[in-house]
Amino acid sequence: MKRKSALHRRSILASLIVLVMLSPGCLSLVTSREMMEGMRAEYEVYNRQSTEGWAYTFDTQNTQAVQYTNQTDVPIDSTVSEFEILFDATFPWSDTVNDTFPGVQDLVDVRYAEASLWRPGEYPSGTPFWTERTTANYEQTRFRYVNEASSPFEAGDWQLTIDAQGIGIETPVDILDIYDSFTVYVTVTRPCVHFEEVHEDGECTDLILLD
């Protein structure tokens, strides 16, 4: 009987959460708050992280640089507490590659990586919120931004973009191998709610869905 009762409560709570998610804004907000108040001892709020971006290594097997471009949405909402951008790039022998491969195009000028993060509606003609460009080795760096009441993040789909060119060459001498690469990731931190009788371990519902 106890097991049936627990399963029955879990089913009801799951239905309530679905109902809350499908309800209009004001009703959803009131309902979710009342539900959470009534279950004060049965839920916990966690910080959940989601990551968007790329890690890429060029493999051309010749000295002709090729281009790589990409873009992706980074959803930001009012509950996001912070986000962090990780960026690095590797351009082996970028200061001496022309001496290594004499007579070819100026590989120093055409090997580069440029990453940018744009507020909603700014890409591609506006001004990026953050941008970094390098034609040489760029040590892994983290850029952290915290959501402040005085200057909150703009809600919506931000754009993460990358424009890069590089080469990837395996030479008879390992030490002379050239594999250009870059990494750019945006990690967003937002709160989510774990209901003991609804979620499995490690699962939770984003708080924004209960607003």
Short mmCIF file of the C-alpha atoms (twelve columns), coordinates in Angstrom:
data_MODEL
# 
_entry.id   MODEL 
# 
loop_
_atom_site.group_PDB 
_atom_site.id 
_atom_site.type_symbol 
_atom_site.label_atom_id 
_atom_site.label_alt_id 
_atom_site.label_comp_id 
_atom_site.label_asym_id 
_atom_site.label_seq_id 
_atom_site.Cartn_x 
_atom_site.Cartn_y 
_atom_site.Cartn_z 
_atom_site.pdbx_PDB_model_num 
ATOM 1   C CA . MET A 1   0.000  0.000  0.000   1 
ATOM 2   C CA . LYS A 2   2.835  2.375  0.852   1 
ATOM 3   C CA . ARG A 3   4.492  1.734  -2.534  1 
ATOM 4   C CA . LYS A 4   1.207  2.333  -4.374  1 
ATOM 5   C CA . SER A 5   0.710  5.563  -2.443  1 
ATOM 6   C CA . ALA A 6   4.203  6.811  -3.331  1 
ATOM 7   C CA . LEU A 7   3.691  5.949  -6.995  1 
ATOM 8   C CA . HIS A 8   0.326  7.686  -6.968  1 
ATOM 9   C CA . ARG A 9   1.840  10.857 -5.487  1 
ATOM 10  C CA . ARG A 10  4.681  10.762 -8.023  1 
ATOM 11  C CA . SER A 11  2.189  10.472 -10.875 1 
ATOM 12  C CA . ILE A 12  0.165  13.411 -9.565  1 
ATOM 13  C CA . LEU A 13  3.278  15.570 -9.115  1 
ATOM 14  C CA . ALA A 14  4.526  14.747 -12.589 1 
ATOM 15  C CA . SER A 15  1.154  15.749 -14.017 1 
ATOM 16  C CA . LEU A 16  1.253  18.990 -12.048 1 
ATOM 17  C CA . ILE A 17  4.679  19.903 -13.419 1 
ATOM 18  C CA . VAL A 18  3.490  19.254 -16.992 1 
ATOM 19  C CA . LEU A 19  0.400  21.371 -16.313 1 
ATOM 20  C CA . VAL A 20  2.541  24.184 -14.919 1 
ATOM 21  C CA . MET A 21  4.819  24.149 -17.968 1 
ATOM 22  C CA . LEU A 22  1.817  24.411 -20.301 1 
ATOM 23  C CA . SER A 23  0.016  27.084 -18.302 1 
ATOM 24  C CA . PRO A 24  0.032  30.822 -19.198 1 
ATOM 25  C CA . GLY A 25  2.652  32.976 -17.452 1 
ATOM 26  C CA . CYS A 26  0.707  34.315 -14.447 1 
ATOM 27  C CA . LEU A 27  -1.143 31.070 -13.742 1 
ATOM 28  C CA . SER A 28  2.088  29.132 -14.125 1 
ATOM 29  C CA . LEU A 29  3.904  31.421 -11.696 1 
ATOM 30  C CA . VAL A 30  1.191  31.220 -9.031  1 
ATOM 31  C CA . THR A 31  0.750  27.475 -9.428  1 
ATOM 32  C CA . SER A 32  4.455  26.703 -9.326  1 
ATOM 33  C CA . ARG A 33  5.036  28.804 -6.236  1 
ATOM 34  C CA . GLU A 34  2.111  27.203 -4.410  1 
ATOM 35  C CA . MET A 35  3.272  23.742 -5.419  1 
ATOM 36  C CA . MET A 36  6.841  24.412 -4.262  1 
ATOM 37  C CA . GLU A 37  5.639  25.945 -0.986  1 
ATOM 38  C CA . GLY A 38  3.495  22.867 -0.343  1 
ATOM 39  C CA . MET A 39  6.484  20.593 -0.989  1 
ATOM 40  C CA . ARG A 40  9.098  22.621 0.871   1 
ATOM 41  C CA . ALA A 41  10.750 19.555 2.405   1 
ATOM 42  C CA . GLU A 42  10.653 17.560 -0.826  1 
ATOM 43  C CA . TYR A 43  12.580 19.625 -3.351  1 
ATOM 44  C CA . GLU A 44  16.051 21.059 -3.772  1 
ATOM 45  C CA . VAL A 45  17.436 23.758 -6.062  1 
ATOM 46  C CA . TYR A 46  20.649 22.963 -7.927  1 
ATOM 47  C CA . ASN A 47  22.886 24.855 -10.350 1 
ATOM 48  C CA . ARG A 48  22.876 23.132 -13.714 1 
ATOM 49  C CA . GLN A 49  25.416 23.862 -16.457 1 
ATOM 50  C CA . SER A 50  24.929 23.583 -20.215 1 
ATOM 51  C CA . THR A 51  27.704 24.029 -22.769 1 
ATOM 52  C CA . GLU A 52  27.775 25.052 -26.428 1 
ATOM 53  C CA . GLY A 53  30.780 25.344 -28.726 1 
ATOM 54  C CA . TRP A 54  33.484 23.446 -30.581 1 
ATOM 55  C CA . ALA A 55  36.964 21.961 -30.428 1 
ATOM 56  C CA . TYR A 56  38.467 21.564 -33.897 1 
ATOM 57  C CA . THR A 57  41.788 20.444 -35.383 1 
ATOM 58  C CA . PHE A 58  42.679 21.126 -39.013 1 
ATOM 59  C CA . ASP A 59  43.939 18.224 -41.141 1 
ATOM 60  C CA . THR A 60  44.738 19.428 -44.670 1 
ATOM 61  C CA . GLN A 61  47.924 17.435 -45.385 1 
ATOM 62  C CA . ASN A 62  49.150 20.310 -47.551 1 
ATOM 63  C CA . THR A 63  50.108 23.940 -47.110 1 
ATOM 64  C CA . GLN A 64  46.839 25.321 -48.445 1 
ATOM 65  C CA . ALA A 65  44.899 26.775 -45.519 1 
ATOM 66  C CA . VAL A 66  41.199 25.922 -45.334 1 
ATOM 67  C CA . GLN A 67  38.426 27.816 -43.614 1 
ATOM 68  C CA . TYR A 68  36.149 26.648 -40.808 1 
ATOM 69  C CA . THR A 69  33.057 28.633 -39.798 1 
ATOM 70  C CA . ASN A 70  30.208 27.769 -37.483 1 
ATOM 71  C CA . GLN A 71  27.565 29.331 -35.264 1 
ATOM 72  C CA . THR A 72  25.148 28.141 -32.600 1 
ATOM 73  C CA . ASP A 73  22.479 29.512 -30.272 1 
ATOM 74  C CA . VAL A 74  23.268 30.047 -26.599 1 
ATOM 75  C CA . PRO A 75  19.915 30.432 -24.781 1 
ATOM 76  C CA . ILE A 76  20.047 32.984 -21.959 1 
ATOM 77  C CA . ASP A 77  17.085 33.641 -19.651 1 
ATOM 78  C CA . SER A 78  16.401 35.711 -16.541 1 
ATOM 79  C CA . THR A 79  17.409 32.885 -14.178 1 
ATOM 80  C CA . VAL A 80  20.949 32.501 -15.613 1 
ATOM 81  C CA . SER A 81  23.372 33.418 -12.854 1 
ATOM 82  C CA . GLU A 82  26.551 33.469 -14.950 1 
ATOM 83  C CA . PHE A 83  28.252 32.181 -18.061 1 
ATOM 84  C CA . GLU A 84  31.869 31.445 -18.864 1 
ATOM 85  C CA . ILE A 85  33.656 31.508 -22.212 1 
ATOM 86  C CA . LEU A 86  36.668 29.253 -22.729 1 
ATOM 87  C CA . PHE A 87  38.964 30.017 -25.646 1 
ATOM 88  C CA . ASP A 88  42.332 28.758 -26.847 1 
ATOM 89  C CA . ALA A 89  44.146 28.273 -30.137 1 
ATOM 90  C CA . THR A 90  47.272 26.518 -31.325 1 
ATOM 91  C CA . PHE A 91  49.246 27.507 -34.415 1 
ATOM 92  C CA . PRO A 92  52.510 25.532 -34.287 1 
ATOM 93  C CA . TRP A 93  55.576 27.270 -35.645 1 
ATOM 94  C CA . SER A 94  53.483 30.339 -36.418 1 
ATOM 95  C CA . ASP A 95  56.561 32.553 -36.093 1 
ATOM 96  C CA . THR A 96  58.846 30.413 -38.282 1 
ATOM 97  C CA . VAL A 97  56.541 28.437 -40.605 1 
ATOM 98  C CA . ASN A 98  57.590 30.407 -43.685 1 
ATOM 99  C CA . ASP A 99  61.164 29.332 -43.105 1 
ATOM 100 C CA . THR A 100 60.010 25.720 -42.746 1 
ATOM 101 C CA . PHE A 101 58.010 25.840 -45.996 1 
ATOM 102 C CA . PRO A 102 59.881 28.330 -48.221 1 
ATOM 103 C CA . GLY A 103 58.192 29.544 -51.373 1 
ATOM 104 C CA . VAL A 104 54.581 28.963 -50.268 1 
ATOM 105 C CA . GLN A 105 51.951 31.565 -49.429 1 
ATOM 106 C CA . ASP A 106 52.342 33.572 -46.273 1 
ATOM 107 C CA . LEU A 107 50.823 31.044 -43.858 1 
ATOM 108 C CA . VAL A 108 51.293 33.347 -40.900 1 
ATOM 109 C CA . ASP A 109 48.739 35.787 -42.308 1 
ATOM 110 C CA . VAL A 110 46.102 33.227 -43.300 1 
ATOM 111 C CA . ARG A 111 46.174 31.054 -40.160 1 
ATOM 112 C CA . TYR A 112 43.851 32.538 -37.563 1 
ATOM 113 C CA . ALA A 113 40.913 31.946 -35.229 1 
ATOM 114 C CA . GLU A 114 38.273 34.551 -34.392 1 
ATOM 115 C CA . ALA A 115 35.530 33.703 -31.883 1 
ATOM 116 C CA . SER A 116 32.656 35.994 -30.906 1 
ATOM 117 C CA . LEU A 117 29.574 36.003 -28.706 1 
ATOM 118 C CA . TRP A 118 26.675 38.226 -29.780 1 
ATOM 119 C CA . ARG A 119 23.634 39.505 -27.901 1 
ATOM 120 C CA . PRO A 120 20.222 38.632 -29.399 1 
ATOM 121 C CA . GLY A 121 19.650 40.448 -32.679 1 
ATOM 122 C CA . GLU A 122 23.223 41.787 -32.970 1 
ATOM 123 C CA . TYR A 123 24.661 39.132 -35.307 1 
ATOM 124 C CA . PRO A 124 26.000 39.674 -37.914 1 
ATOM 125 C CA . SER A 125 25.868 43.448 -38.408 1 
ATOM 126 C CA . GLY A 126 26.086 44.635 -34.810 1 
ATOM 127 C CA . THR A 127 28.862 44.701 -32.236 1 
ATOM 128 C CA . PRO A 128 29.795 41.450 -30.468 1 
ATOM 129 C CA . PHE A 129 29.461 41.266 -26.693 1 
ATOM 130 C CA . TRP A 130 32.818 39.442 -26.608 1 
ATOM 131 C CA . THR A 131 35.377 38.659 -29.304 1 
ATOM 132 C CA . GLU A 132 38.941 37.366 -29.544 1 
ATOM 133 C CA . ARG A 133 41.137 36.935 -32.621 1 
ATOM 134 C CA . THR A 134 44.591 35.400 -32.803 1 
ATOM 135 C CA . THR A 135 47.126 34.374 -35.450 1 
ATOM 136 C CA . ALA A 136 49.497 32.778 -32.930 1 
ATOM 137 C CA . ASN A 137 49.306 30.369 -30.011 1 
ATOM 138 C CA . TYR A 138 46.668 31.544 -27.537 1 
ATOM 139 C CA . GLU A 139 46.828 30.077 -24.048 1 
ATOM 140 C CA . GLN A 140 43.577 28.658 -22.712 1 
ATOM 141 C CA . THR A 141 41.699 31.541 -21.095 1 
ATOM 142 C CA . ARG A 142 38.351 31.709 -19.299 1 
ATOM 143 C CA . PHE A 143 36.154 34.813 -19.447 1 
ATOM 144 C CA . ARG A 144 33.517 34.836 -16.683 1 
ATOM 145 C CA . TYR A 145 30.440 37.070 -16.688 1 
ATOM 146 C CA . VAL A 146 28.030 37.321 -13.738 1 
ATOM 147 C CA . ASN A 147 24.401 38.392 -14.029 1 
ATOM 148 C CA . GLU A 148 24.044 41.552 -11.941 1 
ATOM 149 C CA . ALA A 149 20.833 43.341 -10.957 1 
ATOM 150 C CA . SER A 150 22.259 46.642 -12.164 1 
ATOM 151 C CA . SER A 151 23.127 45.204 -15.593 1 
ATOM 152 C CA . PRO A 152 21.202 41.958 -16.242 1 
ATOM 153 C CA . PHE A 153 21.842 39.696 -19.218 1 
ATOM 154 C CA . GLU A 154 19.505 40.279 -22.142 1 
ATOM 155 C CA . ALA A 155 17.146 37.308 -22.399 1 
ATOM 156 C CA . GLY A 156 16.991 35.441 -25.699 1 
ATOM 157 C CA . ASP A 157 19.161 33.377 -28.028 1 
ATOM 158 C CA . TRP A 158 22.711 34.709 -28.033 1 
ATOM 159 C CA . GLN A 159 24.959 33.695 -30.945 1 
ATOM 160 C CA . LEU A 160 28.353 32.022 -30.585 1 
ATOM 161 C CA . THR A 161 30.361 32.199 -33.821 1 
ATOM 162 C CA . ILE A 162 33.753 31.025 -35.006 1 
ATOM 163 C CA . ASP A 163 35.707 31.964 -38.134 1 
ATOM 164 C CA . ALA A 164 39.071 30.238 -38.512 1 
ATOM 165 C CA . GLN A 165 41.624 29.142 -41.090 1 
ATOM 166 C CA . GLY A 166 44.406 26.674 -40.627 1 
ATOM 167 C CA . ILE A 167 46.449 23.750 -41.872 1 
ATOM 168 C CA . GLY A 168 47.256 20.259 -40.655 1 
ATOM 169 C CA . ILE A 169 50.417 18.628 -41.932 1 
ATOM 170 C CA . GLU A 170 52.252 15.477 -40.879 1 
ATOM 171 C CA . THR A 171 55.939 15.721 -41.774 1 
ATOM 172 C CA . PRO A 172 58.711 13.098 -41.857 1 
ATOM 173 C CA . VAL A 173 59.993 14.676 -38.634 1 
ATOM 174 C CA . ASP A 174 57.409 14.579 -35.829 1 
ATOM 175 C CA . ILE A 175 58.676 17.736 -34.217 1 
ATOM 176 C CA . LEU A 176 57.892 19.633 -37.437 1 
ATOM 177 C CA . ASP A 177 54.259 18.491 -37.646 1 
ATOM 178 C CA . ILE A 178 51.767 21.344 -37.888 1 
ATOM 179 C CA . TYR A 179 48.178 20.853 -36.719 1 
ATOM 180 C CA . ASP A 180 46.353 24.110 -36.156 1 
ATOM 181 C CA . SER A 181 43.464 23.907 -33.697 1 
ATOM 182 C CA . PHE A 182 41.116 25.941 -31.557 1 
ATOM 183 C CA . THR A 183 38.613 25.501 -28.749 1 
ATOM 184 C CA . VAL A 184 35.720 27.792 -27.896 1 
ATOM 185 C CA . TYR A 185 32.941 26.902 -25.447 1 
ATOM 186 C CA . VAL A 186 30.287 28.873 -23.589 1 
ATOM 187 C CA . THR A 187 29.080 27.284 -20.332 1 
ATOM 188 C CA . VAL A 188 25.843 28.693 -18.903 1 
ATOM 189 C CA . THR A 189 24.854 28.232 -15.246 1 
ATOM 190 C CA . ARG A 190 21.165 28.308 -14.318 1 
ATOM 191 C CA . PRO A 191 19.131 26.952 -11.373 1 
ATOM 192 C CA . CYS A 192 16.965 23.869 -11.648 1 
ATOM 193 C CA . VAL A 193 14.598 22.185 -9.189  1 
ATOM 194 C CA . HIS A 194 14.798 18.542 -8.133  1 
ATOM 195 C CA . PHE A 195 11.510 17.104 -6.828  1 
ATOM 196 C CA . GLU A 196 12.211 14.051 -4.729  1 
ATOM 197 C CA . GLU A 197 9.081  12.189 -5.787  1 
ATOM 198 C CA . VAL A 198 9.222  13.117 -9.475  1 
ATOM 199 C CA . HIS A 199 12.861 13.130 -10.602 1 
ATOM 200 C CA . GLU A 200 15.427 10.376 -10.671 1 
ATOM 201 C CA . ASP A 201 18.862 11.045 -9.191  1 
ATOM 202 C CA . GLY A 202 20.656 13.721 -11.211 1 
ATOM 203 C CA . GLU A 203 17.468 14.963 -12.910 1 
ATOM 204 C CA . CYS A 204 15.831 18.345 -12.407 1 
ATOM 205 C CA . THR A 205 13.544 20.904 -14.068 1 
ATOM 206 C CA . ASP A 206 14.910 24.316 -15.038 1 
ATOM 207 C CA . LEU A 207 13.510 26.962 -12.711 1 
ATOM 208 C CA . ILE A 208 12.552 29.154 -15.672 1 
ATOM 209 C CA . LEU A 209 10.023 26.468 -16.705 1 
ATOM 210 C CA . LEU A 210 8.238  26.898 -13.357 1 
ATOM 211 C CA . ASP A 211 7.960  30.686 -13.624 1 
# 
